[in-house]
Amino acid sequence: MEELINTLGQESEEYDRLLDLSLKKTPVIVSADLEALGKITDEEQLILSRLSHVEKKREECMKDIANVVNRDVNTLKLGDLITLLSSRPQEQKKLAVLHDKLSETIKQMRRSNEQNKQLIESSLELIQFDMNVIQAMKAAPETANYTKNAYASGDVMGVSSGRFDSKS
């Protein structure tokens, strides 16, 4: 049981670090600082790697505990385990505190990640708008020149042929 408590403590610390990075990411996204965003993403990858290791350790602990209390490991949840520990109030309290802390941290992370997602989507929409404006500028109207057969022969305004003019 002590190993599970320690593992959940480590997991909680890693999620706190991940939440801090997620909160730092918001102003970086707003300022479009791609270098800082890259650094934050690299740090997140390191934390996620450590979290994966801690998660495996937690699953092993839960598997061992499920065997001891004669429960199915796939259905035994931390909340159930807290209820089962009514005869051991100190461990029950530690697990309950860690459970609540992890739940709150994950809720805050979801909120922050959703905000960051919306900011990124807004940035992408702005980029798409700029691209459309640039394309519209390239498709400028033609001059009103017609041949004697009433076919348009005008030049497109505002568009160069893309060649360098050495006489200019």
C-alpha positions as CSV (number, residue, x, y, z in Angstrom):
1,M,0.0,0.0,0.0
2,E,2.9,2.3,0.8
3,E,4.3,1.8,-2.7
4,L,1.0,2.8,-4.2
5,I,0.9,6.0,-2.1
6,N,4.5,6.8,-3.1
7,T,3.8,6.1,-6.8
8,L,0.6,8.3,-6.7
9,G,2.7,11.0,-5.1
10,Q,5.2,10.9,-7.9
11,E,2.4,10.9,-10.5
12,S,0.9,13.9,-8.8
13,E,4.2,15.8,-8.9
14,E,4.6,15.0,-12.6
15,Y,1.1,16.2,-13.4
16,D,1.7,19.4,-11.5
17,R,4.8,20.0,-13.7
18,L,2.7,19.3,-16.8
19,L,0.0,21.7,-15.6
20,D,2.6,24.4,-15.1
21,L,3.9,24.0,-18.6
22,S,0.4,24.0,-20.0
23,L,-0.2,27.3,-18.2
24,K,3.1,28.7,-19.5
25,K,2.1,27.7,-23.0
26,T,-0.9,30.0,-23.2
27,P,1.0,33.4,-23.3
28,V,3.6,31.8,-25.6
29,I,0.8,30.8,-28.1
30,V,-0.7,34.3,-27.9
31,S,2.7,35.9,-28.6
32,A,3.4,33.3,-31.4
33,D,6.8,32.6,-30.0
34,L,7.6,29.4,-31.8
35,E,11.0,28.9,-30.2
36,A,9.6,29.1,-26.7
37,L,6.7,26.8,-27.7
38,G,9.2,24.3,-29.0
39,K,11.1,24.3,-25.7
40,I,7.9,23.8,-23.7
41,T,6.9,21.0,-26.0
42,D,10.2,19.3,-25.5
43,E,9.8,19.6,-21.7
44,E,6.3,18.2,-21.9
45,Q,7.7,15.2,-23.8
46,L,10.2,14.5,-21.0
47,I,7.5,14.7,-18.4
48,L,5.2,12.5,-20.4
49,S,8.0,9.9,-20.6
50,R,8.4,9.9,-16.8
51,L,4.7,9.8,-16.4
52,S,4.5,6.7,-18.6
53,H,7.0,5.0,-16.3
54,V,5.2,6.0,-13.1
55,E,1.8,4.9,-14.7
56,K,3.2,1.4,-15.3
57,K,4.4,1.2,-11.7
58,R,1.0,2.3,-10.5
59,E,-0.7,-0.3,-12.6
60,E,1.6,-3.0,-11.1
61,C,0.7,-1.8,-7.6
62,M,-3.0,-1.9,-8.3
63,K,-2.6,-5.4,-9.8
64,D,-0.9,-6.6,-6.6
65,I,-3.5,-4.9,-4.4
66,A,-6.3,-6.4,-6.5
67,N,-4.9,-9.9,-6.0
68,V,-4.6,-9.3,-2.2
69,V,-8.2,-8.0,-1.8
70,N,-9.5,-10.6,-4.3
71,R,-10.9,-8.1,-6.8
72,D,-10.7,-7.8,-10.5
73,V,-7.8,-5.4,-11.4
74,N,-9.8,-4.1,-14.4
75,T,-12.7,-2.9,-12.2
76,L,-10.8,-1.9,-9.1
77,K,-10.6,1.9,-9.0
78,L,-8.8,4.1,-6.6
79,G,-12.1,5.3,-5.1
80,D,-13.1,1.7,-4.4
81,L,-9.7,1.1,-2.8
82,I,-10.2,4.1,-0.5
83,T,-13.6,2.7,0.6
84,L,-12.0,-0.7,1.3
85,L,-9.4,0.9,3.6
86,S,-11.9,1.9,6.2
87,S,-10.0,-0.2,8.7
88,R,-6.8,1.6,8.0
89,P,-7.7,5.3,8.3
90,Q,-4.2,6.8,7.9
91,E,-3.7,5.1,4.5
92,Q,-7.2,5.8,3.6
93,K,-6.7,9.5,4.2
94,K,-3.4,9.6,2.3
95,L,-5.0,7.9,-0.7
96,A,-8.1,10.2,-0.6
97,V,-6.0,13.3,-0.5
98,L,-3.9,12.1,-3.5
99,H,-7.0,11.0,-5.4
100,D,-8.6,14.5,-4.9
101,K,-5.4,16.3,-5.8
102,L,-4.9,14.3,-9.0
103,S,-8.5,14.8,-10.0
104,E,-8.3,18.5,-9.5
105,T,-4.9,18.8,-11.4
106,I,-6.3,16.8,-14.3
107,K,-9.4,19.0,-14.4
108,Q,-7.2,22.1,-14.5
109,M,-5.1,20.6,-17.3
110,R,-8.1,19.8,-19.4
111,R,-9.3,23.4,-19.0
112,S,-5.9,24.8,-19.9
113,N,-5.4,22.5,-22.8
114,E,-8.9,23.4,-24.2
115,Q,-8.0,27.1,-24.0
116,N,-4.7,26.5,-25.7
117,K,-6.5,24.4,-28.4
118,Q,-8.9,27.3,-29.0
119,L,-6.0,29.8,-29.3
120,I,-4.2,27.6,-31.8
121,E,-7.4,27.2,-33.8
122,S,-7.9,31.0,-33.8
123,S,-4.3,31.5,-35.0
124,L,-4.8,29.0,-37.8
125,E,-8.0,30.7,-38.9
126,L,-6.2,34.0,-38.9
127,I,-3.4,32.5,-41.1
128,Q,-6.0,31.1,-43.4
129,F,-7.6,34.5,-43.7
130,D,-4.3,36.1,-44.5
131,M,-3.6,33.4,-47.2
132,N,-7.0,34.1,-48.7
133,V,-6.3,37.9,-48.8
134,I,-2.9,37.2,-50.5
135,Q,-4.6,34.9,-53.1
136,A,-7.3,37.5,-53.7
137,M,-4.6,40.1,-54.3
138,K,-3.0,37.9,-57.0
139,A,-6.4,37.5,-58.7
140,A,-6.8,41.3,-59.2
141,P,-9.3,42.5,-61.8
142,E,-8.3,42.9,-65.5
143,T,-8.2,46.2,-67.2
144,A,-11.2,46.9,-69.5
145,N,-9.4,46.4,-72.9
146,Y,-11.4,44.6,-75.5
147,T,-10.5,43.5,-79.1
148,K,-12.8,44.4,-82.0
149,N,-14.5,41.0,-81.6
150,A,-15.5,42.0,-78.0
151,Y,-13.0,39.6,-76.3
152,A,-11.3,40.8,-73.2
153,S,-7.6,41.4,-73.8
154,G,-6.8,43.4,-70.7
155,D,-3.9,42.8,-68.4
156,V,-4.4,41.7,-64.8
157,M,-3.7,44.7,-62.5
158,G,-1.2,44.3,-59.6
159,V,0.3,41.1,-60.8
160,S,3.8,40.9,-62.1
161,S,5.1,38.2,-64.4
162,G,7.5,37.1,-61.7
163,R,10.6,38.0,-63.8
164,F,13.3,40.4,-62.9
165,D,13.3,43.6,-64.9
166,S,16.9,44.7,-65.3
167,K,15.9,47.9,-67.1
168,S,14.2,49.4,-64.0
